[in-house]
Amino acid sequence: MNMTRFLKTIVAGTALTLLTQQHPFYIELAEAMKAEAKEKNVALEVAIANQDLNKQLADVEDFIVKGVDVIVISPVDSQGVRAAIAKAEKAGIKVITVDVPANGATVTSHIGTDNFTGGVKAGELMAKVLGSKGKVAIVDYPTVQSVVNRVNGFKEAIAKHPEMEIVAVQTGITRAEALAAAQNMLQANPDISGIFGFGDDAALAAAVAVKAAGLESQVKVIGFDGMKEARDAVDSNPVMVGVIQQFPDQMGKQAIDTAVKVVAGETVPAEQPIVPSVYTAK
């Protein structure tokens, strides 16, 4: 028998399966969880899905075999993760989602940004910088519910301005894909005056596309996450007019604190929203 696996089975703790570690947001989230776990003396095992649903499902299976008390999941796919959550809970393991919620699955608690409100703030900022008129495009990531929520919030805010119109929405998950999506939308709609990127990578890529098209004086870009690179771009690049800032450090700390309470048998809120802020140029 593998002694390492045996020890992990009898010394139960908390496990984390993270959507990716290729983005500063998730790096900060994971580091905050590790620091709080150390502070609270919680055994934490971390697995990285690298945006691969099959890898994430396999990680959850592994955690179930190891007999952990709590699994914290940042889902790769809000729909696709449901079966794994159900299997964990059937095994008596509590599940907490962080940042990205799971659709159609009941979890012990969800900790994440109030993405709809963040999307509304992005739309309001876009309306402000464009004088409440103009054509707008969106770089999207539709399989992740947190992004769906922020895009819906953005659309709702834009809809309140009769002279504004969303003329294009394209998926661009990675920075390279977002660049191609932004280029495609600008070519098809040369009169676009604003682009909303679902995350920092999408917005930064869109800003590159705007510059490449020679449209810096026409198009304004707003992002979502608020990592340092994006905030620096807002401070220095007139195309990047703002970013909705999330707080992954707060999410990570809250996830571990919630896991501790769950293991202790305490009742925790089903939803623990964290309201984002708006970052504009200094």
C-alpha positions in Angstrom: 0.0 0.0 0.0 1.2 3.5 -0.8 2.0 5.0 2.6 1.8 8.6 1.4 -1.7 8.0 0.1 -2.6 6.2 3.3 -1.5 9.1 5.5 -3.4 11.6 3.3 -6.5 9.5 3.7 -6.4 9.3 7.5 -5.3 12.9 7.9 -8.2 14.7 6.3 -8.2 18.3 5.4 -9.1 20.7 2.7 -8.5 20.4 -1.0 -8.5 23.0 -3.7 -9.0 22.4 -7.5 -8.3 25.7 -9.3 -9.4 26.7 -12.8 -5.9 27.8 -13.7 -2.6 29.2 -12.4 -1.8 31.0 -15.7 -3.5 34.2 -14.5 -2.4 36.6 -11.8 -5.9 36.6 -10.2 -5.8 32.9 -9.6 -2.2 33.0 -8.4 -3.2 35.6 -5.8 -6.3 33.6 -4.9 -4.2 30.4 -4.3 -1.5 32.2 -2.3 -4.1 33.8 -0.1 -5.6 30.4 0.6 -2.2 28.8 1.3 -1.4 31.7 3.7 -4.7 31.4 5.6 -4.4 27.6 5.7 -1.0 27.9 7.3 -2.3 30.5 9.8 -5.3 28.3 10.7 -3.2 25.1 10.7 -5.3 23.5 7.9 -3.9 20.8 5.7 -4.4 22.1 2.1 -3.8 20.2 -1.0 -3.9 22.2 -4.3 -4.5 20.8 -7.8 -4.5 22.9 -11.0 -7.0 22.1 -13.7 -5.4 24.3 -16.4 -8.8 25.1 -17.9 -9.3 21.4 -18.6 -12.6 20.0 -17.3 -11.5 16.4 -17.5 -8.4 17.2 -15.3 -10.6 19.0 -12.8 -13.1 16.0 -12.6 -10.1 13.6 -12.1 -8.8 15.9 -9.3 -12.1 15.8 -7.5 -12.2 12.0 -7.9 -8.7 11.8 -6.3 -9.8 14.1 -3.4 -12.8 11.8 -2.8 -10.5 8.8 -2.6 -8.2 10.6 -0.2 -11.2 11.3 2.1 -10.7 15.1 2.5 -13.3 17.0 4.6 -13.9 19.9 2.2 -13.2 20.5 -1.5 -12.9 24.1 -2.7 -13.6 24.3 -6.4 -13.1 27.1 -8.9 -14.9 25.5 -11.8 -13.5 25.3 -15.3 -17.0 24.8 -16.6 -20.0 25.9 -14.5 -22.2 23.1 -16.0 -19.7 20.4 -16.4 -18.6 20.3 -12.8 -22.1 19.4 -11.4 -21.6 15.6 -11.5 -18.3 15.9 -9.6 -19.9 18.1 -6.9 -22.8 15.6 -6.5 -20.3 12.7 -6.2 -18.3 14.5 -3.5 -21.3 15.4 -1.5 -22.6 11.8 -1.8 -19.3 10.8 -0.2 -20.0 13.1 2.7 -17.5 15.8 1.6 -18.6 19.4 1.7 -18.0 21.5 -1.4 -17.3 25.3 -1.5 -17.1 27.1 -4.8 -14.9 30.2 -5.1 -14.9 32.9 -7.8 -16.9 30.8 -10.3 -20.3 29.3 -9.2 -21.6 25.9 -10.4 -24.9 25.9 -12.3 -27.6 23.6 -11.1 -25.6 22.2 -8.1 -26.2 22.8 -4.4 -22.9 23.6 -2.6 -22.3 24.4 1.0 -21.2 28.0 0.2 -20.2 30.1 -2.8 -17.6 32.8 -2.2 -17.0 35.2 -5.1 -17.3 38.7 -6.5 -20.8 40.1 -7.0 -20.2 39.8 -10.7 -23.5 41.1 -11.9 -23.0 44.3 -9.9 -19.4 44.5 -11.3 -20.8 44.2 -14.8 -23.3 47.0 -14.1 -20.4 49.2 -12.8 -18.5 48.5 -16.1 -21.5 49.4 -18.2 -22.1 52.6 -16.2 -18.4 53.6 -16.7 -18.6 52.8 -20.4 -21.6 55.0 -20.7 -19.9 57.8 -18.8 -16.7 57.8 -20.9 -18.6 57.5 -24.2 -21.1 60.3 -23.3 -24.0 57.7 -23.3 -23.8 57.0 -27.1 -21.9 54.7 -29.4 -21.5 51.1 -30.5 -19.9 48.7 -28.0 -18.4 45.2 -28.3 -17.8 42.4 -25.7 -15.0 39.9 -25.4 -16.7 37.0 -23.7 -16.1 33.6 -21.9 -19.6 32.1 -21.9 -19.0 28.7 -20.2 -18.1 30.4 -16.9 -21.1 31.6 -14.9 -19.3 34.4 -13.2 -18.5 35.9 -16.6 -22.1 35.3 -17.8 -23.2 37.3 -14.7 -20.8 40.2 -15.4 -21.7 40.4 -19.1 -25.4 40.4 -18.2 -24.8 43.2 -15.7 -22.9 45.1 -18.4 -25.7 44.6 -20.9 -28.4 45.8 -18.4 -26.4 49.0 -17.8 -25.9 49.7 -21.5 -29.6 49.1 -22.2 -30.5 52.1 -20.1 -28.9 54.3 -22.6 -31.0 54.5 -25.8 -28.1 55.8 -28.0 -25.8 53.0 -27.0 -25.8 49.6 -28.8 -23.9 46.3 -28.3 -23.1 45.3 -31.9 -20.7 42.4 -31.4 -19.9 39.6 -28.8 -17.1 37.1 -29.4 -15.5 34.5 -27.2 -11.8 35.1 -26.4 -10.7 33.0 -23.4 -6.9 33.3 -23.6 -5.1 36.5 -24.4 -4.3 35.3 -27.9 -7.9 34.4 -28.5 -9.1 37.7 -27.1 -6.8 39.5 -29.4 -8.2 37.7 -32.4 -11.7 38.3 -31.2 -11.2 42.0 -30.8 -9.5 42.3 -34.2 -12.4 40.5 -35.8 -15.0 42.7 -34.2 -13.1 45.9 -35.0 -12.8 44.8 -38.7 -16.5 43.9 -38.9 -17.6 47.1 -37.0 -15.0 49.9 -37.7 -17.3 52.4 -35.9 -17.1 50.6 -32.5 -16.3 53.1 -29.8 -16.0 50.8 -26.7 -14.9 47.2 -25.9 -15.7 45.4 -22.6 -13.2 42.6 -21.8 -14.6 39.9 -19.5 -11.2 39.8 -17.7 -7.9 41.6 -17.6 -6.3 39.5 -20.3 -9.3 40.1 -22.6 -9.2 43.8 -22.0 -5.4 44.1 -22.4 -5.6 42.1 -25.7 -8.4 44.4 -26.9 -6.3 47.4 -26.2 -3.5 46.0 -28.3 -6.0 45.3 -31.1 -7.2 48.9 -30.9 -3.7 50.3 -31.2 -2.9 48.0 -34.1 -6.0 49.2 -35.9 -4.9 52.9 -35.3 -8.1 53.5 -33.4 -6.7 54.9 -30.1 -8.6 58.1 -30.4 -11.9 56.4 -31.0 -12.1 53.2 -28.9 -12.1 52.9 -25.1 -11.6 49.6 -23.3 -12.8 48.5 -19.9 -11.6 45.3 -18.2 -12.5 43.2 -15.2 -10.3 41.7 -12.4 -8.0 44.6 -11.5 -4.6 42.9 -11.4 -1.5 45.1 -11.4 -0.8 44.9 -15.1 -4.3 46.1 -15.9 -4.2 48.8 -13.3 -0.9 50.0 -14.7 -2.4 50.0 -18.1 -5.3 52.1 -16.9 -2.8 54.6 -15.4 -0.6 54.8 -18.6 -2.7 53.9 -21.6 -5.5 56.3 -22.7 -7.3 53.4 -24.4 -7.7 51.5 -21.1 -10.1 53.8 -19.3 -11.0 51.6 -16.3 -11.1 48.1 -14.8 -13.5 46.5 -12.3 -11.3 45.4 -9.4 -11.9 42.1 -7.7 -10.3 41.0 -4.4 -8.9 37.5 -4.8 -7.0 37.8 -1.5 -10.3 38.3 0.4 -11.9 35.4 -1.5 -9.0 33.1 -0.6 -9.0 34.0 3.0 -12.8 33.6 3.2 -12.7 30.2 1.5 -10.4 28.8 4.1 -12.2 30.4 7.0 -15.5 28.9 5.7 -13.9 25.5 5.4 -12.8 25.7 9.0 -16.3 26.5 10.1 -17.8 23.8 8.0 -15.5 21.1 9.5 -16.4 22.4 13.0 -20.1 21.8 12.2 -21.0 25.5 12.0 -23.6 26.9 9.6 -22.2 29.1 6.9 -24.1 31.4 4.4 -24.9 29.8 1.1 -23.7 33.0 -0.7 -20.8 35.2 0.4 -20.6 38.0 -2.2 -17.7 40.4 -2.3 -18.5 43.7 -4.0 -15.9 44.9 -6.5 -14.6 48.4 -7.0 -14.0 50.6 -10.0 -10.4 51.5 -10.8 -9.8 54.5 -13.1 -6.7 56.4 -13.9 -4.9 58.1 -11.0 
